[in-house]
Structures are given as structure tokens and as C-alpha cells.
Amino acid sequence: MNERPITEDDLQAYVDERLEPPRQRSVEAYLAGNAEMQARIAALVAQRNALRAALAPIVAEPIPSRLDVWHFAPHRPRWNGWLRPLPALAASLALLCIGGLAGWQVRGGINPQENGIGALAKEAADSYTVFATDTLRPVEVSEPATLSHWVTSRLHRPVGVPDLTGAGFRLLGGRVVATPHGPAGLYIYESKQGARLGVLVRPMKIDRTTRMAEQSFGDLSGFTWADGGIGYSLVGAASASTLHPFADQIRQQSVGKTTSG
Amino acid sequence: MHDMMLILEPLIPGLRRYARALVRDAAIADDLVQDCLERAIVRWHQRRPERSARAWLYAILHNAAIDRGRRMARQGRHVAIEDTDQADLAAPPTQECGLHTGDVLAAIDLLPGDQRAVLLLVGVEDLSYAEAAEVAGVPIGTVMSRLSRGRDQLRALLDSKSTRPTLRRVK
């Protein structure tokens, strides 16, 4: 029988247990007749096993929270664990309190809430007032992919640029802006008539997922909400009823197809 | 988005293991993995769907580790504090695992970086030879020769270690 000679690659594949059975038998036969090579290969097998064993405990460790990819995402569809009665009750109570507080403080307008979506709404209104009224240079970056990459890298979250063309508003562009809670992405949209809308996006420490709340700041109206740790606030110089459908549209886009409501 | 998470999530334990084997310090290794996951999410659309997502992820991590190595080399002596951490961690963490476990981790640090990478990718992470070639950015032939040389060199190191038990990373 005329067989291919054994190669060094065969021996390595033997160590890795990746040979097809016929070739495996050939290598075994070869090693059986070569004591020195047999000792070498046995040592390499032992070494590979030792290396695997030494590093095995690492894969058994729980994944640290900062490496949990669901935290990176704009939504977390893993509600199953949450739906046990007690935590769910506690969570809804907490949300009620936070929501009530936010509503009260935004309504009062005297003592703006320092955290949560109330703060986000205020930041969005401030950014809108400064940038959306700028006739010379309202935006820093107008290309959507560049903008999305910039915002994503500063927020350390994948954040897409909402699309409002269906509603008659084209993306003018945006920029990263400063807030008391770190960087946020500001997107500015413009209609054919020159009306402008602003959307501010940033990670949330509290109010990580909330219902949509309505705000008004003088002539400006806003809708603010959060999904999976990312807060969104839409602001415009229009009535709340005009803005509401746009906010719904943005929320639908950000949440995606996999979750609803 | 959801699909991406379902592909990424099962790879994380292995990525952590590879990063830890490369840099040894758990916190620094997890920094690398976090960096890798962030880059992967941002560049997900650039991935060629017909290619192995696993190889792509390991390649991102591999390059992040190399970049870090270069930065450390440039910074020179600034890394003194981290070095003491490494020495602490170099103590065999799992003596019950067998004769060689502590030794083998200390010895693998002494291999040239390209050989160490291939040994880990193939021998521990179970990447195919083709995937390992993709990660290292070299032809399969180069992977095979690095594997062969790396394993023989590691064997020599372990043999010499049995007579010199205090062998440690020299830098």
C-alpha cells in the first residue's frame, strides 16, 4: 500500500485530535515504531492538556457585569428573570415614585431634577436652544454614519441616528454635547419649511427604562423616555400634540423589532 | 441587534480566557475584552457574514492585546506597578489541577508572542488552523510552524523548569 509519508502537520493535528480516523491510525502506527517521536508527542499532548486545565477555571467564572453585552445594547429583552412577583412589584413601585417625582418637578420647574429623564429633558431643551437656533453652524457632523460612530464611541453604546424623513424632517446632522451626566449625542432635523427638531441621547444611570413623559419649557415642547439604559429626549418649537407622533416613531426605531411597548 | 448579542454572548468566556492567558492580570484582560466587544458592536456591519464570527472576534481581541503590548513597550518603566500584580498572579492559582498547571502558565509567558498566540488559539480556544491564521493574519503554513516550534520550545522550558523551579518571567 502506497501511503503519504507522515508530516509534522500530521503530528500537530494528532496532538489537537483533528485527524481523520484513517490518518489517525497511520500516525499511531508511525509513533509505535519511533520511540523518540512517541515521547515527544506524548509530552506535547500532556502540555496541551495542562494548558487547557490551567486556563479552564476562567471560563467557569461568571461574566462581569461590564462585559454583559446586553448592557451595551439599547434594549434588554431579558425580562423573564424580572417577572418574579417581588422584584417586579418593587420595580414598579420604584418607577412610580421616580415617575411621580419627575413629573412633579418638571411641572414645578423650580427645582429641576438632577437625575433621570427629567434632567435629560432639561439638557435636551438647553442644547436645542443653543444649537438648533444657530444659523451658521448648527451641527458639527452631517454624515449619518460618521455621526453615529462618533456618538457611539463617546457614549460607549451603540446608538443609531433616528430617521424622521418619513415625517418630513431630514437629518441636518449633530454633535456630541456636554451634560452634567457626561457626553450626549445631539441630532438636529429640519423640515422643508425650516422648522427644526432636536433629539438628545445619552446613557441613563437611573430611569433606565421609562414611559414617555411630556415636558414643556416656554415655547418648547419635549418628549422624553428611556429604554434599556439609553435615554432619549425629543425637543421642538411646536405643540406637544405635533411632536408626539415623531417621538413614537423614534422610540419604535430605537427599540427595534424584537421588543414592543 | 438581538442576533448580534446572541452570537457575541457565548463567545465571551473564551475571549476572557484568551485575554487572561495573554496578559495574566484579570482586570486588564477584561478591559481588553470590553474594548473588543465595543469595537465588535460598532463594526458589526463591516463583518463579512460568510466568515467565522468567532475568528473575527478573536482577531479584534488579539489586535487590541498587541496594541496594548506596543503601548506598554513604549511607556517602558511606567508599568512597574502592574508588573508586581503580574508576579502575584503568576503564582499557580489551581494547584489541584495537576502537575504542570502553574508551570505551564509561567512557561508560556516566556514564548515569543506569535507562538504563544497560536498555541492558545489552537490548543485552548479550539480555533481551526484556518481561523487561527485569520486571527494572526498569517498563512496556515505559518500557523503550523509556529505551533510546532512553540510547542517544542514550551516542552524544553517545562523540562528545564523541573530542575529550576524558581524560573519566572524575565524582562
Interface residues (C-beta under 8 A of the other chain):
Chain A: E8 D9 L11 Q12 V15 D16 R40 A43 L44 A46 Q47 R48 A50 L51 R52 A53 A54 L55 A56 P57 I58 V59 A60 E61 I63 P64 R66 L67 V69 W70 F72 A73 P74 H75 P77 H149 T152 S153 H156 P158 G256 T258
Chain B: M1 H2 M5 L8 E9 I12 P13 G14 R16 R17 R20 A21 D30 V33 Q34 L37 E38 I41 V42 P92 P93 T94 C97 G98 L99 H100 T101 G102 D103 V104 L105 I108 L119 L120 V122 G123 V124 M144 L147 S148 R151 D152 L154 R155 L158
